[in-house]
């Protein structure tokens, strides 16, 4: 091997949902890694890994690492597809046709071989083999030990300099003792591109993976497609180095979670000296998610079941005062000298919406404030602006926020939104038709919570692209920002129970100012006007799943308004309510 020969990348994508049978995936990956390390040509290969893979992780890992070999280990779902994980770690199936469309693109970017080490994955292997030179799948259920034996031998062969088909045969031979040597199926593309420097025509009809987020926040894995907030993120990084407490405060839909998870955290990780633990204070017992985050840092090698047991016990100890958060953080830092701990409390308002016991809220706040009094720990929290008063009402928290300046986030400016529209598409070599960006920006305007509105429309627009271009016609077909959000509103409304539907009607009617010879317009309503009994539903409608209203705070009062005036004009159900109550 010449010293300047290119290194080939093997990317392992692993998924084992919590609600399915546990597989020996760590053993499989560890043995593959060991085989590459000891092989005489192992230095020609670099191994990359991505665990707990979701659909978005699947294609983004391939985009990030640009591998020559993609190895999936996990469960198959027969003709349906392969099994990945959803946001909660449970089963989520990726369809066969979707996988094939991915690899139609990835084959042009260097993917030469795909191994699907999952039960009943032959259908997916055959579909992918239209585009990729070599593909291995399984034609029936495969035992855990047999699957590991095949994978280890296959990569031992690859690292020894075998051709892919020879490595496949070696892998099959190791399954004979399990009587499963006929389970792996090998597919070879009929016309294999033999010249690396071959000039390939662009795949104009392939729709690349969607880089937009809909109504969800950007996560750490989405950092490469997060644009428009660079200035805020840069300042946030600087402040995080200086202050032990950083509160990111803004209205719903302003992108608080996104700037932390897709902006701040990736930049801090590049520095190499940060431990990062994140949680949401959700549920009646906020100490439990905090304890889970800390246990993952304290016992990183422990299994999931053991970590859960440890977290339950630790949460009880912290709640009862037998162990303090400060003591746990100290132990984490002792075990990781020269490291700093970033503790992220996302959606901190859930401490007040889900935990109704004031003493528990205060005990939790005290525990966090005491913990950040020591060195090498920073607490970053994201908080909806309408809950700022809750935090200020507790004197120790108010004093801390007076000492450590909160970072205030508002709606994105037009030029920031333009970057959020154009740059993700450019990264995937997709163009926008002339003046389409301006048209979208005009429709979004300066509405409160305009980022999720924009992402919502772009997500739907992406799937209608033609020849890798987003068009005015496609934008018209989805109804633009206005119709897209109106259709979403109706879906949210229909999922409510009958009592909630009546509450929703009362809430929305109060958020409209009827026009007299003019159009009806949006109005801001106070919590008192909407009614205390309705406020829990208001909080839900403002949350990341619905995003139909935006909550805030004016002159010490909680407020609410519709997320976009397009709702008033385009949502038919709301129009009916307004006319009936005019």
NUKE-67967 format. One line per 5 residues: number of its first residue (from 1); their letters; for each residue z, x, y of C-alpha. Coordinates in pm, 1 decimal. Each point is the difference from the previous one (the first is absolute). Layout:
NUM> a> Z,X,Y ~ ...;
This chain:
1> xxxxx> 0.0,0.0,0.0 ~ -96.3,138.7,338.2 ~ 271.0,21.6,261.2 ~ -179.8,-242.1,227.9 ~ -82.6,-265.6,-263.4;
6> xxxxx> 104.3,-347.0,118.1 ~ 324.0,-142.0,-136.7 ~ -42.0,-336.0,-173.7 ~ 255.8,-271.8,63.4 ~ 144.0,-229.1,-266.1;
11> xxxxx> 164.5,-305.4,155.6 ~ 252.8,-190.8,-210.7 ~ 63.3,-359.6,104.3 ~ 301.1,-153.1,-175.0 ~ 126.2,-359.1,4.5;
16> xxxxx> 276.2,-156.6,-208.2 ~ 110.2,-332.5,158.0 ~ 366.2,-88.4,-30.5 ~ -74.4,-331.7,-172.8 ~ -204.1,160.7,-282.0;
21> xxxxx> 80.6,220.2,-298.6 ~ 105.7,350.0,103.0 ~ -247.9,274.7,-93.6 ~ 45.8,373.8,-57.2 ~ -194.8,87.5,313.3;
26> xxxxx> 228.7,281.5,127.0 ~ -31.1,171.9,-339.2 ~ -379.6,-40.2,4.9 ~ -32.5,153.0,346.2 ~ 251.0,278.2,-72.4;
31> xxxxx> -186.7,104.5,-317.5 ~ -337.0,-4.8,176.5 ~ 144.4,216.0,275.1 ~ 145.3,246.1,-251.1 ~ -331.5,18.7,-186.7;
36> xxxxx> -190.7,87.4,317.0 ~ 257.9,263.5,88.4 ~ -30.5,184.9,-331.2 ~ -376.5,-36.0,-55.6 ~ -226.3,304.8,42.6;
41> xxxxx> -213.4,-185.6,254.6 ~ 276.8,-215.7,143.3 ~ -21.8,175.8,335.3 ~ -334.2,-174.4,52.2 ~ 181.2,-333.1,32.0;
46> xxxxx> 246.8,-149.5,244.2 ~ 211.4,-298.8,-105.4 ~ 90.9,-270.8,249.7 ~ 216.6,-304.4,-73.9 ~ 52.2,-347.2,147.3;
51> xxxxx> 268.8,-224.2,-151.0 ~ 79.9,-372.5,24.4 ~ -361.1,-57.1,93.4 ~ -102.7,-311.7,191.1 ~ -362.6,-104.6,51.5;
56> xxxxx> -11.2,166.2,340.0 ~ 164.3,316.8,-136.6 ~ -264.1,19.2,-274.4 ~ -297.3,49.1,226.7 ~ 182.7,180.9,278.8;
61> xxxxx> 126.0,269.5,-235.0 ~ -360.1,61.1,-107.0 ~ -108.5,13.9,364.5 ~ 282.3,241.9,82.9 ~ -31.1,241.9,-294.2;
66> xxxxx> -376.9,-27.7,-69.9 ~ 48.6,69.3,-373.0 ~ -261.3,81.8,-261.5 ~ 204.9,-166.6,-275.7 ~ 200.0,-322.2,42.3;
71> xxxxx> 259.1,-75.8,-269.7 ~ 168.2,-342.0,-4.8 ~ 304.0,-50.7,-221.1 ~ 165.8,-338.0,-31.8 ~ -72.1,-347.8,-128.6;
76> xxxxx> -332.7,-174.4,-46.1 ~ -70.7,-371.2,29.7 ~ -308.7,-29.3,-220.7 ~ -306.5,-146.1,165.3 ~ 208.1,-84.4,308.4;
81> xxxxx> 47.3,357.8,114.7 ~ 272.1,264.1,9.9 ~ 361.5,-56.6,99.1 ~ 133.1,158.1,319.0 ~ 307.1,-98.3,202.7;
86> xxxxx> 59.1,-230.0,294.9 ~ 228.7,58.5,299.1 ~ 305.9,-90.5,-209.6 ~ -90.0,225.6,-294.1 ~ -116.2,-286.5,-222.3;
91> xxxxx> -330.5,-56.0,-179.5 ~ -319.3,-24.2,207.7 ~ -339.7,-0.3,-171.9 ~ -305.1,171.5,151.7 ~ -316.4,-169.8,-120.2;
96> xxxxx> -271.8,181.8,-192.7 ~ -268.4,-66.9,260.8 ~ 224.0,136.0,274.5 ~ 59.6,322.1,-195.7 ~ -371.8,37.0,-61.0;
101> xxxxx> -74.3,-40.1,370.9 ~ 256.4,271.5,78.6 ~ -161.2,249.0,-235.4 ~ -350.7,-82.5,114.9 ~ 113.9,159.9,324.9;
106> xxxxx> 225.3,270.0,-146.4 ~ -267.1,130.8,-236.8 ~ -199.0,97.4,306.7 ~ 306.1,182.0,134.8 ~ 49.4,223.8,-303.4;
111> xxxxx> 180.9,-202.1,-270.9 ~ -161.3,121.2,-322.9 ~ 239.8,-128.6,-267.2 ~ 240.0,-295.7,-31.3 ~ 261.3,-41.5,-274.1;
116> xxxxx> 161.0,-343.9,-34.0 ~ 296.5,65.0,-229.7 ~ 97.9,-366.9,-24.9 ~ -24.7,-271.7,-263.9 ~ -321.9,-201.8,-12.3;
121> xxxxx> -162.6,200.4,279.9 ~ -342.3,29.7,-166.9 ~ -145.6,-277.7,219.0 ~ 95.1,184.8,317.2 ~ -123.0,330.9,-142.9;
126> xxxxx> -338.9,-150.6,-77.0 ~ -29.1,-149.7,349.9 ~ 91.5,330.7,164.8 ~ -241.8,195.2,-220.9 ~ -292.6,-147.8,193.8;
131> xxxxx> 90.8,244.3,275.4 ~ 223.0,277.9,-137.4 ~ -134.0,262.0,-237.9 ~ 283.0,-10.5,-256.0 ~ 249.0,-282.8,-60.1;
136> xxxxx> 263.9,-50.1,-269.6 ~ 167.9,-333.6,-74.7 ~ 198.6,-160.9,-283.1 ~ -154.0,-276.0,-214.1 ~ 332.1,-152.9,-109.7;
141> xxxxx> 373.8,35.6,42.4 ~ 107.6,361.5,-24.4 ~ 343.6,124.7,-95.4 ~ 200.3,189.5,257.6 ~ 24.9,321.3,-201.7;
146> xxxxx> -366.6,-13.9,-99.7 ~ -104.3,-45.2,363.6 ~ 203.5,304.8,102.6 ~ -142.4,205.4,-287.8 ~ -357.7,-83.7,100.1;
151> xxxxx> 53.7,78.4,369.3 ~ 172.4,333.2,-62.7 ~ -265.1,120.7,-244.2 ~ -284.3,-119.9,224.0 ~ 122.1,207.5,294.1;
156> xxxxx> 86.4,295.0,-224.3 ~ -368.2,-3.4,-93.9 ~ -116.8,-34.4,360.5 ~ 221.0,290.2,109.3 ~ -131.3,211.8,-289.3;
161> xxxxx> -352.8,-38.4,131.0 ~ -120.3,-278.2,-232.6 ~ -264.7,-246.7,114.0 ~ 133.1,-351.4,64.9 ~ -135.3,-141.7,-326.6;
166> xxxxx> 150.8,286.9,-200.7 ~ 337.2,-54.0,171.3 ~ -27.8,-369.7,-86.0 ~ -52.0,82.1,-368.1 ~ 299.6,235.8,7.0;
171> xxxxx> 210.6,-279.0,145.1 ~ -113.2,-242.2,-271.8 ~ 88.8,252.1,-269.6 ~ 361.0,4.8,117.6 ~ 22.2,-376.7,-48.3;
176> xxxxx> -83.5,13.9,-370.5 ~ 363.7,31.3,-101.1 ~ 60.5,-325.7,188.7 ~ -309.8,-154.2,-164.1 ~ -134.7,-79.6,344.5;
181> xxxxx> -277.6,259.1,27.9 ~ -266.0,-270.8,35.2 ~ 174.1,-166.6,295.0 ~ -139.1,220.1,282.4 ~ -359.6,-81.0,94.6;
186> xxxxx> -225.0,251.4,175.3 ~ -269.5,-105.3,246.9 ~ -260.4,238.8,133.1 ~ -226.2,-89.6,290.7 ~ -362.5,-7.2,-108.8;
191> xxxxx> -129.9,211.4,288.6 ~ 259.4,260.6,94.4 ~ -35.5,180.4,330.0 ~ -3.2,365.7,-106.2 ~ -46.2,162.4,339.6;
196> xxxxx> 314.0,17.9,213.1 ~ -204.4,45.7,314.4 ~ -220.1,-299.4,-77.5 ~ -56.2,-205.6,316.6 ~ 116.4,-351.6,-75.5;
201> xxxxx> -114.2,-312.5,177.3 ~ 275.0,-200.4,174.2 ~ 131.4,-303.7,-183.4 ~ -85.4,-254.5,262.8 ~ 94.8,-300.1,-208.6;
206> xxxxx> 344.0,125.9,-101.6 ~ 289.6,-147.4,197.0 ~ 260.9,278.1,43.5 ~ 370.4,-79.5,-48.5 ~ 143.3,-203.7,287.1;
211> xxxxx> 189.9,221.8,249.1 ~ 147.1,-289.6,200.3 ~ 337.8,-158.5,-67.4 ~ -28.4,-372.3,65.7 ~ 343.4,-128.4,98.2;
216> xxxxx> 188.5,281.8,-176.2 ~ 145.1,310.3,159.5 ~ -159.3,341.1,-55.6 ~ 192.1,204.1,-253.5 ~ 30.5,372.9,-58.2;
221> xxxxx> -296.7,-11.8,-238.0 ~ -209.3,-156.3,279.1 ~ 59.9,280.0,250.9 ~ -358.8,125.9,-11.5 ~ -122.9,-335.7,129.0;
226> xxxxx> 268.0,-61.5,263.4 ~ -146.9,45.3,346.3 ~ 78.0,-105.3,355.9 ~ 369.2,89.4,24.2 ~ -28.8,378.8,6.1;
231> xxxxx> 177.2,36.8,334.7 ~ 295.8,-216.8,-102.6 ~ 28.8,177.2,-336.6 ~ -6.4,343.3,163.1 ~ 283.7,-100.4,229.7;
236> xxxxx> 188.5,-156.1,-292.2 ~ -18.1,326.5,-194.4 ~ 139.0,188.6,300.0 ~ 285.8,-246.2,49.9 ~ 85.8,4.8,-371.2;
241> xxxxx> 64.7,374.0,25.1 ~ 235.5,-51.5,292.9 ~ 197.2,-318.9,-70.8 ~ 210.7,-100.0,-302.8 ~ -79.7,-368.1,70.5;
246> xxxxx> -351.1,-125.6,79.1 ~ -52.6,-375.2,34.0 ~ -364.6,-111.3,11.0 ~ 11.8,-337.4,174.2 ~ -290.7,-236.9,62.7;
251> xxxxx> -127.3,-355.2,-50.0 ~ -123.6,-115.9,-339.4 ~ -351.4,125.6,-65.6 ~ 26.5,301.3,229.2 ~ -15.8,247.2,-290.4;
256> xxxxx> 358.5,128.8,-21.7 ~ 0.2,62.0,-375.0 ~ -349.0,148.9,16.2 ~ 85.7,265.9,258.6 ~ 297.8,107.2,-212.1;
261> xxxxx> -151.9,-3.5,-348.7 ~ -362.8,91.8,75.9 ~ 72.7,209.9,309.3 ~ 342.8,161.9,9.9 ~ 74.7,57.5,-369.2;
266> xxxxx> -328.3,176.2,-94.3 ~ 40.3,238.3,295.7 ~ 359.8,81.5,-92.0 ~ -94.1,58.1,-363.6 ~ -251.3,262.4,109.6;
271> xxxxx> 286.2,192.5,160.8 ~ 146.1,45.6,-348.2 ~ 369.7,-13.3,84.3 ~ 67.9,-374.8,-4.3 ~ 146.9,-221.9,-270.0;
276> xxxxx> -111.2,-358.0,63.5 ~ 178.7,-311.8,-120.4 ~ -104.7,-347.0,110.6 ~ 138.5,-348.0,-57.0 ~ 10.1,-349.5,144.7;
281> xxxxx> 345.6,-157.8,51.7 ~ -121.4,-309.4,-183.3 ~ 217.5,-247.6,-183.8 ~ 358.1,-110.6,31.4 ~ 127.5,347.2,-93.5;
286> xxxxx> -170.4,256.4,228.9 ~ 188.1,290.0,-158.5 ~ -198.6,-38.2,-324.0 ~ -347.3,96.3,132.8 ~ 163.2,281.5,198.8;
291> xxxxx> 176.0,123.6,-313.4 ~ -327.9,-14.0,-195.9 ~ -171.6,217.9,260.6 ~ 283.9,253.5,-3.8 ~ 21.9,14.0,-380.1;
296> xxxxx> -370.2,87.3,-18.5 ~ 81.0,307.4,209.6 ~ 325.4,75.4,-178.7 ~ -132.4,-39.8,-356.1 ~ -379.7,50.0,25.3;
301> xxxxx> -35.2,91.2,-368.3 ~ 184.2,-307.2,-129.3 ~ -193.8,-281.0,-163.3 ~ -55.1,-331.8,174.2 ~ 265.9,-183.7,-201.4;
306> xxxxx> 258.3,270.0,63.7 ~ -81.1,5.4,372.8 ~ 45.2,-378.0,14.8 ~ 341.6,20.2,-167.2 ~ 104.2,280.0,234.1;
311> xxxxx> -117.7,-195.5,304.8 ~ 195.7,-313.3,-93.5 ~ 319.3,200.2,-45.5 ~ -53.2,202.4,317.3 ~ -72.6,-311.7,206.6;
316> xxxxx> 328.8,-155.0,-113.5 ~ 189.4,320.9,77.2 ~ -150.4,23.0,349.2 ~ 63.9,-365.4,71.9 ~ 363.7,32.9,-105.9;
321> xxxxx> 45.1,327.1,189.9 ~ 71.6,213.1,-307.0 ~ -302.3,219.1,80.1 ~ -161.1,33.8,341.7 ~ -367.9,33.2,83.6;
326> xxxxx> 93.3,320.3,178.1 ~ 140.8,147.0,-322.6 ~ -313.5,-86.9,-195.7 ~ -225.9,148.5,267.2 ~ 212.2,315.2,5.6;
331> xxxxx> -41.7,39.3,-375.4 ~ -378.6,-46.9,25.5 ~ -21.8,265.9,270.0 ~ 225.9,237.8,-197.8 ~ -239.7,-22.6,-292.8;
336> xxxxx> -296.5,58.5,229.5 ~ 89.6,287.3,233.0 ~ -231.5,57.6,295.9 ~ -115.3,-362.8,-18.1 ~ 42.5,-290.0,239.3;
341> xxxxx> 33.8,-363.2,-106.2 ~ -207.0,-272.9,161.8 ~ 149.3,-339.5,-79.0 ~ -238.1,-285.2,87.6 ~ 138.5,-351.7,39.0;
346> xxxxx> -313.4,-212.8,18.5 ~ 8.2,-359.2,131.2 ~ 359.5,40.2,109.7 ~ 6.2,-360.4,124.0 ~ 42.7,-104.6,-364.8;
351> xxxxx> 361.7,112.7,30.2 ~ 48.0,-304.8,224.2 ~ -238.1,-249.1,-161.8 ~ 104.3,54.5,-362.6 ~ 362.4,111.2,26.8;
356> xxxxx> 192.0,-281.2,168.7 ~ 345.6,161.6,-7.6 ~ 69.0,162.1,336.9 ~ 268.9,234.5,-135.1 ~ -244.4,126.1,-261.5;
361> xxxxx> -262.9,61.5,268.2 ~ 251.4,198.7,204.5 ~ 128.0,194.0,-303.1 ~ -358.0,97.7,-83.2 ~ -73.9,106.0,358.2;
366> xxxxx> 321.1,206.3,11.0 ~ -95.3,175.8,-323.8 ~ -338.5,105.4,139.8 ~ 138.7,107.8,337.1 ~ 267.8,210.6,-168.3;
371> xxxxx> -257.9,163.6,-227.5 ~ -222.5,117.1,286.6 ~ 293.8,169.3,171.7 ~ -51.6,298.7,-232.7 ~ -275.5,258.2,27.4;
376> xxxxx> -343.9,-9.7,-162.1 ~ -36.2,-376.7,-31.8 ~ -212.6,-233.6,211.4 ~ -1.7,-377.8,-28.4 ~ -324.8,-171.7,100.5;
381> xxxxx> 2.9,-379.4,10.3 ~ -270.8,-253.2,80.5 ~ 120.5,-313.5,175.3 ~ -171.7,-310.7,126.8 ~ 60.5,-39.5,372.7;
386> xxxxx> 144.1,-349.7,-32.2 ~ 287.1,144.4,-207.4 ~ 87.4,269.0,252.4 ~ 276.7,-223.4,134.8 ~ 165.9,-11.9,-342.3;
391> xxxxx> 25.5,378.1,-2.9 ~ 123.5,17.7,359.0 ~ 268.8,-260.4,-66.7 ~ 186.6,251.8,-216.7 ~ 155.8,250.9,239.3;
396> xxxxx> -15.9,315.9,-218.3 ~ -370.3,-60.0,-62.5 ~ -62.6,-71.5,366.8 ~ 171.6,323.1,98.6 ~ -210.2,196.7,-247.4;
401> xxxxx> -323.3,-150.2,133.7 ~ 108.4,76.5,353.3 ~ 50.2,363.6,-99.1 ~ -316.4,32.2,-212.1 ~ -300.5,-154.4,173.6;
406> xxxxx> -185.2,-264.7,-206.4 ~ -377.7,32.6,-30.6 ~ -168.0,-317.1,126.5 ~ -329.8,-105.0,-155.6 ~ -224.6,-267.5,150.7;
411> xxxxx> -343.7,-142.8,-76.5 ~ -278.0,256.2,-34.2 ~ -229.7,74.5,292.1 ~ -371.2,-70.6,-18.8 ~ -96.4,364.1,-56.7;
416> xxxxx> 265.4,29.9,-273.2 ~ -133.9,-309.9,-172.4 ~ -351.2,142.2,23.9 ~ 113.3,309.1,-190.9 ~ 167.8,-222.1,-260.6;
421> xxxxx> -332.1,-183.2,-48.4 ~ -251.5,282.3,-1.5 ~ 165.1,311.5,-142.7 ~ 95.8,-136.6,-347.9 ~ -357.7,-123.2,-45.4;
426> xxxxx> -145.8,331.3,114.1 ~ 217.8,184.1,-248.5 ~ -161.5,-196.8,-282.2 ~ -348.3,39.8,150.7 ~ -31.2,-364.3,102.8;
431> xxxxx> -142.6,-90.2,340.4 ~ 57.9,-294.9,232.1 ~ -299.1,-175.6,146.4 ~ -53.0,65.1,371.1 ~ 251.1,-182.8,223.8;
436> xxxxx> 189.2,-146.5,-297.5 ~ 312.9,196.2,88.1 ~ -6.1,-138.5,354.6 ~ -46.7,-352.5,-130.1 ~ 299.6,31.1,-232.0;
441> xxxxx> 214.0,152.0,275.5 ~ -90.5,-282.8,238.4 ~ 106.8,-254.2,-262.5 ~ 329.0,174.5,-78.8 ~ 85.4,53.7,367.8;
446> xxxxx> 354.9,93.5,91.6 ~ 163.7,-259.0,-222.3 ~ 351.8,80.5,-122.3 ~ -6.5,151.2,-345.3 ~ -369.0,82.1,34.1;
451> xxxxx> -5.6,278.8,-261.9 ~ 44.3,-223.2,-308.6 ~ -246.2,-248.8,148.8 ~ -257.3,273.7,31.4 ~ 65.8,144.5,-344.8;
456> xxxxx> -15.2,-349.7,-148.3 ~ -351.0,-62.9,135.0 ~ -122.9,349.8,-89.5 ~ 121.3,-33.5,-358.6 ~ -216.7,-310.1,-44.8;
461> xxxxx> -293.1,150.7,188.8 ~ -3.2,312.3,-218.4 ~ -96.2,-184.8,-318.2 ~ -309.3,-146.0,170.4 ~ -151.7,332.3,105.7;
466> xxxxx> -371.0,58.3,-64.9 ~ -144.7,346.1,-56.9 ~ 332.0,154.5,106.1 ~ -2.2,-180.8,333.1 ~ 232.5,-264.1,145.3;
471> xxxxx> -214.9,-258.9,174.0 ~ 20.5,-270.7,264.1 ~ -128.8,-249.4,-257.0 ~ 281.4,79.0,-243.1 ~ 253.9,-26.7,281.1;
476> xxxxx> -141.6,-342.1,84.1 ~ 24.3,-104.1,-365.7 ~ 372.3,74.6,-22.3 ~ 50.1,-194.9,322.5 ~ 105.6,305.9,194.5;
481> xxxxx> 364.1,55.9,84.9 ~ 40.3,-366.6,89.7 ~ -114.5,-171.2,-317.4 ~ 141.6,270.9,-226.1 ~ 352.0,-48.6,132.5;
486> xxxxx> -38.6,-380.5,3.7 ~ -98.4,-1.0,-367.8 ~ 296.5,223.0,-76.3 ~ 232.1,-234.2,191.0 ~ -105.2,-292.6,-214.3;
491> xxxxx> 67.1,199.5,-317.2 ~ 349.6,93.3,120.4 ~ 73.0,-360.2,98.0 ~ -111.0,-141.1,-336.0 ~ 240.6,233.7,-181.9;
496> xxxxx> 302.7,-148.6,179.5 ~ 206.0,-276.3,-159.8 ~ 2.3,-347.5,155.1 ~ 315.1,59.9,206.5 ~ -137.2,327.1,134.3;
501> xxxxx> -333.0,-165.3,86.0 ~ 181.1,-251.1,221.4 ~ 197.7,282.9,159.9 ~ -320.5,197.0,57.8 ~ -156.0,-295.2,178.3;
506> xxxxx> 300.0,-30.3,234.7 ~ -5.7,375.7,67.6 ~ -370.6,33.7,75.9 ~ -19.0,-308.3,221.9 ~ 264.3,158.5,223.5;
511> xxxxx> -209.4,316.9,25.9 ~ -292.7,-176.5,168.1 ~ -35.9,-106.2,363.7 ~ -238.0,-300.0,6.7 ~ -278.3,35.4,252.7;
516> xxxxx> -73.2,-261.4,263.9 ~ -375.4,21.6,32.4 ~ 25.5,357.0,-132.3 ~ 40.9,161.0,-339.1 ~ 335.2,-8.8,-172.8;
521> xxxxx> 175.4,335.7,32.8 ~ 276.0,198.9,-159.7 ~ 355.7,-23.6,128.1 ~ 313.4,200.3,-72.6 ~ 285.8,-205.8,-144.2;
526> xxxxx> 363.0,105.0,-21.5 ~ 212.2,-11.1,-311.1 ~ 196.7,-288.0,147.9 ~ -317.3,-202.8,59.6 ~ -129.4,57.0,-350.8;
531> xxxxx> 338.5,-74.5,-153.4 ~ 244.4,214.4,-191.8 ~ -80.3,-182.8,-324.3 ~ -364.5,102.1,33.3 ~ 55.7,367.1,81.6;
536> xxxxx> 1.7,125.7,-359.2 ~ -350.4,-142.7,-39.6 ~ -99.6,158.9,331.8 ~ 113.0,337.1,-136.9 ~ -210.9,-53.7,-311.3;
541> xxxxx> -305.6,-101.5,203.7 ~ 41.7,320.1,202.8 ~ 35.8,218.0,-311.5 ~ -265.5,224.9,-149.5 ~ -115.9,-259.8,-255.8;
546> xxxxx> -75.5,-270.2,258.1 ~ -38.9,158.4,347.0 ~ -66.9,-339.2,163.4 ~ 255.3,34.3,278.7 ~ 150.8,286.3,195.6;
551> xxxxx> 368.4,7.3,83.2 ~ 152.7,180.7,294.6 ~ 288.7,-4.9,242.0 ~ 6.2,-92.1,369.1 ~ 305.9,-7.2,222.4;
556> xxxxx> 239.0,19.1,-295.3 ~ -175.1,-285.7,-185.3 ~ -203.5,13.7,-320.1 ~ -354.5,-125.0,50.7 ~ -304.9,-89.6,-207.1;
561> xxxxx> -372.2,-51.5,70.5 ~ -317.2,-39.8,-207.9 ~ -159.9,328.3,-101.8 ~ -341.9,-80.6,149.3 ~ -139.2,-282.5,212.8;
566> xxxxx> -280.7,-29.2,-254.1 ~ 253.8,-185.0,-216.8 ~ 21.7,-275.4,259.9 ~ -375.1,-34.7,29.2 ~ -108.5,58.1,-359.8;
571> xxxxx> 275.6,-110.9,-238.1 ~ -88.4,-359.3,-75.2 ~ 343.5,-100.1,-128.7 ~ 161.4,118.8,322.9 ~ -263.4,-184.9,205.3;
576> xxxxx> 94.8,-319.5,-182.9 ~ 369.1,53.0,77.0 ~ -70.5,65.1,366.7 ~ -217.1,-310.0,37.8 ~ 256.7,-216.1,-176.7;
581> xx> 277.4,124.3,231.8 ~ -195.1,34.3,322.1;
